[in-house]
Amino acid sequence: MQTFFKQFGGKATPEWIRRYEQSPNWRNGCFQNLEPTRLTPPLTDFPRIIYRQLAVRQGRQPRQPLPVVPFDKSAFLAPAEKARFIWYGHSVVLMRMLGKTLLIDPMLGPDTSPIAPVPTRRFSAHTLELIDDFPEIDLLLLTHDHYDHLDYASIQKLKSKTRRYMVALGVKRHLLSWGVPADLITELDWWDVEEVEGIRITFTPTRHFSGRGLNDRCKTLWGGWVFHTAEEKIWFSGDGGYGQHFQEIGARLGPFDFAMMECGQYNHDWHDIHLFPHEAVQAAQDAGAQKAMPVHWGAFDLSYQHSWKEPPAAFVQAAREKQLDYALPPLGNMFQVASVMRESWWDQYE
């Protein structure tokens, strides 16, 4: 029961709210998107949505656990001029850049609905154990506080090996409630910039929302990350629907050598806050990405709209039509931007 209540994180107390009110993105008692955005469907649609989420099951999950390539620490830590990446499904990305290890949205737990009566099980088994083999994490980054991105169990395992945290404005209070020291945490508002030993990191806007309980909707910010070194520009889009901000990101910070684009768990019922595959490709091109890969799929079943295989397949189709170079790394596979990975690896699984 104690763990259950811990899942909610830190409360948005009046003291925290006074801090958030200093942000230009806080209005009318919460953080706001840059353009009008419907966060939830009308109440009258909820019975239909709940029914379809529970009843429409065909093809939404693989029939057997998806394997994950074992972590090779020596290969990951070997010196390299260009960044290395490992994708672990959904939005979990381990990066090695300029001799630093970075970890984005480390939701490596087995269930992304820890407070719900019905669990949402991960497609791969024993992923929390991956953390045991990870090297020291120089920087852990969090795009927002939803359960499929900020995981209590993962943070507990990572605390002993994480040197610094960089998080969306508001997320600090959750980490503090889970025992992370305050002096290790840096919060960023949209367009804020931090320098980390040669890596220029910018927190970029998305069109989404946040919250872990009934009373904290949009009490933390949401966004994406740009990593700029002398050698590369890398963009992690973060969760969010299509909007004009993608062109602004490109104009301010692009073009990008590589982009990791949210592409999965989309649905017409929440179209404003998640990208459909063709929109993910368009957004990558809006921002000037030369190459892109779809993330936010391959780990959890959160939408009745599509099968588990549809996001990458539809992304590939759209990328080919738009002549955008793309990458499709298997789970746990280490790669660099120049790597050629276009095989539909998911087709070998039912």
C-alpha positions in Angstrom: 0.0 0.0 0.0 2.9 2.4 0.8 4.3 1.8 -2.7 0.8 2.4 -4.2 0.7 5.9 -2.7 4.3 6.6 -3.6 3.4 6.2 -7.3 1.6 9.5 -7.3 4.8 11.4 -6.6 5.0 14.9 -4.9 2.0 17.1 -4.4 1.6 20.4 -6.2 1.6 22.4 -3.0 1.0 26.2 -2.9 4.8 26.7 -2.6 5.4 24.7 -5.8 2.6 26.5 -7.6 4.1 29.9 -6.8 7.3 28.7 -8.5 5.4 27.5 -11.6 3.5 30.8 -11.9 6.7 32.4 -12.9 6.7 30.5 -16.1 5.2 32.2 -19.2 3.6 28.8 -20.0 1.5 28.8 -16.8 -1.9 30.3 -17.1 -5.2 29.9 -15.4 -3.9 27.6 -12.8 -1.9 25.1 -14.9 0.6 24.8 -17.7 -0.8 25.4 -21.2 -0.1 24.3 -24.7 1.0 26.8 -27.4 -2.2 26.2 -29.3 -5.7 25.1 -28.5 -5.6 21.4 -27.6 -8.3 19.0 -26.5 -6.7 16.9 -23.8 -9.6 14.4 -23.3 -12.6 13.3 -25.3 -16.1 14.4 -24.2 -17.5 12.5 -21.2 -20.2 11.1 -23.4 -17.5 9.2 -25.4 -16.0 7.5 -22.3 -18.2 4.4 -22.2 -17.4 3.7 -25.9 -13.7 4.3 -25.4 -13.5 2.1 -22.2 -15.4 -0.7 -24.0 -13.2 -0.6 -27.0 -10.0 -0.5 -24.9 -11.1 -3.6 -23.0 -12.9 -5.5 -25.8 -10.8 -4.8 -28.9 -7.7 -7.0 -28.3 -6.8 -8.6 -31.6 -3.2 -7.9 -32.6 -2.6 -5.3 -29.9 0.1 -7.4 -28.2 2.7 -9.8 -29.4 1.9 -13.5 -28.6 5.3 -14.1 -27.0 7.7 -11.7 -25.1 9.8 -9.6 -27.4 13.5 -10.3 -26.9 16.0 -7.6 -26.0 19.6 -7.6 -27.2 21.8 -8.0 -24.1 23.7 -4.9 -23.0 27.4 -4.8 -24.0 29.0 -2.4 -21.6 32.5 -2.4 -23.1 31.2 -1.7 -26.6 28.9 1.0 -25.3 31.6 2.8 -23.4 34.3 2.5 -26.1 35.6 5.9 -27.3 33.7 7.3 -30.4 33.4 10.6 -32.2 29.7 10.2 -32.8 26.9 9.3 -30.4 25.7 5.8 -29.7 22.1 4.9 -29.0 20.2 1.9 -27.6 16.3 1.9 -27.7 14.6 -0.3 -25.2 11.0 0.1 -26.4 8.5 2.9 -25.9 10.5 6.1 -25.2 13.5 4.6 -23.3 16.8 5.6 -25.0 20.3 5.1 -23.6 22.8 7.4 -25.2 26.6 7.7 -25.2 27.7 11.2 -26.3 31.1 12.9 -25.8 32.1 10.3 -23.2 28.9 10.8 -21.2 26.0 8.4 -20.6 22.6 9.8 -20.9 19.3 8.0 -20.3 15.9 9.4 -21.5 12.5 8.5 -20.0 13.7 5.2 -18.3 10.3 3.5 -17.9 11.8 0.0 -17.7 9.2 -1.4 -15.3 6.8 -4.2 -16.2 3.5 -2.3 -15.8 2.6 1.2 -17.0 -0.7 1.2 -15.1 0.6 0.7 -11.5 -2.4 2.4 -9.9 -5.1 0.9 -12.2 -7.1 -2.2 -11.4 -6.0 -3.8 -14.7 -2.3 -3.9 -15.4 -0.7 -2.8 -18.7 2.1 -5.4 -19.1 5.3 -4.8 -21.0 5.9 -6.7 -24.2 9.4 -7.7 -22.9 10.3 -9.5 -19.7 12.7 -8.6 -16.9 13.6 -5.2 -18.3 14.1 -3.7 -14.8 17.1 -6.0 -14.6 18.8 -4.2 -17.5 19.5 -1.3 -15.0 21.9 -3.6 -13.1 24.2 -3.8 -16.1 24.0 -0.1 -17.0 27.1 2.0 -16.3 26.9 5.1 -14.2 24.3 7.5 -15.7 25.8 11.0 -16.1 22.5 12.5 -16.9 19.0 11.2 -16.6 16.4 13.2 -18.6 12.6 13.1 -18.2 10.2 14.6 -20.7 7.1 14.6 -18.5 5.5 12.8 -15.5 3.1 10.3 -17.1 3.5 6.7 -15.9 4.7 5.4 -19.2 7.7 7.8 -19.0 8.4 8.4 -15.3 8.4 5.1 -13.5 8.8 4.8 -9.7 10.4 1.3 -9.8 13.0 2.3 -12.4 13.9 5.5 -10.5 14.4 3.5 -7.3 16.9 1.2 -9.1 18.6 4.1 -10.9 19.1 6.4 -7.9 22.4 4.7 -6.8 24.0 5.2 -10.2 22.7 8.5 -11.5 24.8 11.6 -11.1 22.4 14.3 -12.4 18.8 14.7 -13.5 17.4 17.1 -16.0 13.6 17.3 -16.1 10.6 19.1 -17.3 9.5 22.0 -15.0 7.5 20.5 -12.1 8.9 17.0 -12.2 11.4 17.8 -9.5 8.8 17.4 -6.8 8.2 13.8 -7.8 11.9 12.9 -7.6 12.3 14.6 -4.3 9.4 12.6 -2.9 11.2 9.5 -4.0 14.4 10.3 -2.3 16.5 12.0 -5.0 18.7 14.8 -3.6 17.5 18.3 -4.6 21.0 19.4 -5.7 21.1 16.7 -8.4 17.9 18.0 -10.2 17.7 20.7 -12.8 14.2 21.8 -14.1 13.8 23.3 -17.5 11.0 25.4 -19.1 10.5 25.4 -22.8 13.6 26.8 -24.7 15.7 26.7 -21.6 19.3 25.6 -22.3 21.9 23.8 -20.2 25.5 23.0 -21.1 26.9 19.6 -20.0 30.6 19.3 -20.8 30.3 20.1 -24.5 26.7 19.0 -25.0 24.2 21.9 -25.4 20.8 20.6 -24.2 17.6 22.5 -25.0 14.1 21.6 -23.7 11.6 22.0 -26.5 7.8 22.4 -26.5 5.3 19.7 -27.4 1.6 19.6 -27.6 0.6 17.3 -24.7 -0.3 17.3 -21.0 0.8 15.8 -17.7 -0.4 14.4 -14.4 -0.2 11.3 -12.2 -3.4 11.6 -10.2 -6.9 13.1 -10.2 -5.9 16.5 -9.0 -2.6 17.3 -10.7 -3.4 17.6 -14.4 -1.0 19.9 -16.2 0.8 20.8 -12.9 4.1 19.8 -14.5 5.3 20.7 -18.0 6.0 18.4 -21.0 8.4 18.6 -23.8 11.3 17.1 -25.8 15.1 17.4 -25.9 17.7 18.7 -28.4 21.4 17.6 -27.9 23.9 19.7 -29.8 27.6 18.9 -30.0 30.3 20.0 -32.3 29.7 16.8 -34.3 25.9 16.3 -34.2 22.5 17.6 -33.6 20.1 15.1 -32.1 16.4 15.7 -31.3 14.1 13.6 -29.1 10.6 14.8 -29.9 8.8 13.9 -26.7 5.1 13.1 -26.6 2.6 15.4 -28.3 0.3 16.0 -31.2 1.1 17.8 -34.5 1.4 21.5 -34.4 3.2 24.6 -35.5 5.9 24.2 -32.9 7.7 21.6 -35.0 8.6 24.3 -37.6 9.7 26.6 -34.8 12.0 24.0 -33.3 13.6 23.5 -36.7 13.9 27.2 -37.3 15.5 27.8 -33.9 17.7 24.7 -33.4 17.7 22.6 -36.6 18.5 21.1 -38.9 19.0 17.8 -37.1 21.2 14.8 -38.0 18.8 12.4 -36.3 15.3 12.6 -34.7 13.5 10.2 -32.4 9.9 10.8 -33.1 6.9 9.8 -31.0 4.9 7.4 -33.1 2.5 5.0 -31.2 -0.5 4.9 -28.9 -2.2 7.3 -31.2 -6.0 7.4 -31.6 -8.6 9.6 -33.2 -10.1 10.0 -29.7 -7.0 11.8 -28.5 -5.6 13.0 -31.8 -4.4 16.4 -30.5 -1.9 14.9 -28.0 -0.2 12.1 -30.0 1.3 11.8 -33.5 0.0 9.5 -36.1 2.8 7.9 -38.1 2.4 10.1 -41.2 2.4 13.1 -38.8 5.5 11.9 -37.1 7.3 11.9 -40.5 5.9 15.3 -41.4 7.0 16.7 -38.0 10.5 15.4 -38.5 10.7 17.1 -41.9 9.1 20.3 -40.5 12.0 20.4 -38.0 14.7 19.6 -40.6 15.6 16.1 -39.5 17.7 14.2 -42.0 17.0 10.8 -40.5 14.3 9.7 -38.0 13.2 6.7 -36.1 9.8 6.0 -34.5 9.6 5.6 -30.7 6.7 5.3 -28.2 5.9 1.8 -29.5 7.2 -1.7 -29.0 6.6 -2.0 -25.2 3.0 -1.3 -24.2 -0.5 -1.5 -25.6 -2.2 1.8 -24.8 -4.5 2.4 -27.7 -7.3 0.3 -29.3 -6.7 2.2 -32.6 -3.8 0.1 -33.9 -2.0 -3.2 -33.6 1.4 -3.3 -32.0 3.0 -3.6 -35.4 1.2 -0.8 -37.1 3.2 2.2 -35.8 6.6 1.2 -37.4 5.0 -0.2 -40.6 3.0 3.0 -41.2 6.0 5.2 -40.3 8.1 3.4 -42.9 5.4 3.8 -45.5 5.1 7.5 -44.9 8.9 8.0 -44.7 9.3 6.3 -48.1 6.6 8.5 -49.6 8.2 11.6 -48.2 11.7 10.4 -49.0 12.9 10.7 -45.4 15.7 8.4 -44.3 14.8 6.2 -41.3 16.1 3.7 -38.8 14.4 0.8 -37.1 16.7 -0.7 -34.5 15.6 -3.9 -32.7 15.1 -3.6 -28.9 18.5 -3.3 -27.2 20.5 -3.0 -30.4 23.3 -0.4 -30.2 23.6 1.9 -33.2 24.9 5.2 -34.5 23.2 7.7 -36.8 25.0 6.4 -39.8 23.9 2.8 -39.1 21.7 1.2 -41.8 18.7 -0.4 -40.0 15.7 -0.7 -42.2 14.6 -4.3 -41.7 11.1 -4.9 -40.4 12.3 -7.0 -37.5 8.9 -7.1 -35.8 7.5 -9.2 -38.7 9.2 -12.3 -37.3 6.9 -12.1 -34.2 3.2 -12.7 -34.0 
